[in-house]
């Protein structure tokens, strides 16, 4: 009966060290451009602005960065290129409906600038409604099955 080979701690450590060394050698051998998409022949110096790109766009509810990028660029994958070179937009993930984005050119490169919609200050207040508009309580017989054994769940 043939037994399967077993490795001691030293053998598995050697194998792990060899695998790590191979991965490091491979990473060092690859050109630096691989991480930025140059392996696909993408020239990061040229940002493909859409020919019908609007000069201004007001963010709508439900818009995503990808949707907005499609309006400004022929290839939405380039959206970080037009945001990261613009120090005015600190975090492109934090755009809100009503914000206005403007496409301008600086030194021959497209730049998206942001104009925030007016900020509103919200304060608590008492809201009065007639009793006829009140939300009715749920009858106990409809929720009794859920109340028999209350259970607190943590998120």
N, C-alpha and C positions, 0 to 999 in steps of 0.2 A: 504494500500500500504506500503510495507516494504522499509525502506530507508537504504542505505548503511552506514556503520559506518564511521564516520569522526574522524580524529585525529587532535588534536591541535598541536602546536609547541612542547609542553612538551612531548606529547605522542610519536611523531616521533623522538625527541631527545633521549628519553628513549630507544626506539626500536633500534636506531642506536648505542647507547652506549652498549646495551646488545649484539648486533651483533658483535661489535668490541671486547668486552670482551670474547665472545665465540671463536672468531678467534684467539685471543691472547692465550687463554687457550689451544686451539687445537695445536697451533704452539709450545707452550712450552712442551706439552705432547709428541709430536713426537720426536723420537731420532734424534740427530744431523746429523747422516749419511744419512737421507732421502734426504737432499739437494745434496749429492754427488753421488747419484745413488746406495747406498748400499741397498735400498729397493728391488732392483732387484737381489741381491746376487752378485753384482760385487765387486771384491776385488781390490781396487784402488792401492794396493801395488804391484800387478802383472800386468805388461803392456804386452799385447799379441802381441809380435813382430811376423810378418809373417815369416814363415820358408824360403821363397824365397826373403826376403827383400834385396834390393840392399845395398851395402856399400856406394855407391855414386849415386846421381841422379841429373841430370841437369834439372832445371825447364824449361818447354816448354810453348810456347804461348798457352793460354787457360786453363792451369792447374789451378785447385782450390786446396785449402787446403785439401778438402775432397778426391780429386783424389790422391794427394800425400800421404795422410795418408793411403789410401788403399794399396799403394806400400810398405809401411813400417810396417803396423800393420794389424793383422787379424780383428780387430774391429776398424774402423776409429773414433768411438766416443772417443777414448782415445787420440786423437791428442793433446789436451791441456796438457796432462801429459808429453809428451816428449818435448814440447816447453817451458812450464812454468818453468821447472827445469833447463833450459839452459839460463843463463844470457847473452850469446853472441847474441842471437836472441831477440832483444828488442821488436819487434812487428812482430809476425808471419804472420800478414795480409799483410805486406809489403815485399813480395818476388817478384822477377821479372824474366822474361825469361832470361836464361843464368846463373842465380844464381846456385851454386852447393851446394847441401845438402849432408851431410855425416852422417851416422849412426855409432855412437861409443858407447862404454859401459864405464860408470863411476860408480864405487862402485856397480856393478851388475845391474845398471839401464841403459836403453837405453837413449841416448842423441842425438839430431839432431843438428849439427853445420852447420853454413852457411858460404860459401865463395862467396863473391860478384863477379859477372863478372866485367870485366874492366869497369871503369867509363869513359865516353867520355864527353868531353867538347864541347858543341854546341855553335856556334857563328853565328850571322847573316852575310849573304853575298849576293851579287848581283848574280842573276841567269839569264843568258842570253840565249834566245832561238830564233831561226829564226821566222820571222813573219808567215811563213807557218805552224808552229806548234801552233800558237795562238788559244785560245778558241774563237770561234765565238760568237758574241752577239746574244741574243735571239730576234727574230723579235717582234716588238711592238704589232702587231695584235695577237700574241700568249699569251701575258701577259696583254693586255689591261683590261680585266675583273678584274684582280687583282690590277690594278693601279688606277681604277676609284675612289674608296673610300679607300684610304690607312688607315690602322688602326694599331696602335702600341699596341702590346700585351706585357704584363709583364709576366715574368716567375714565 
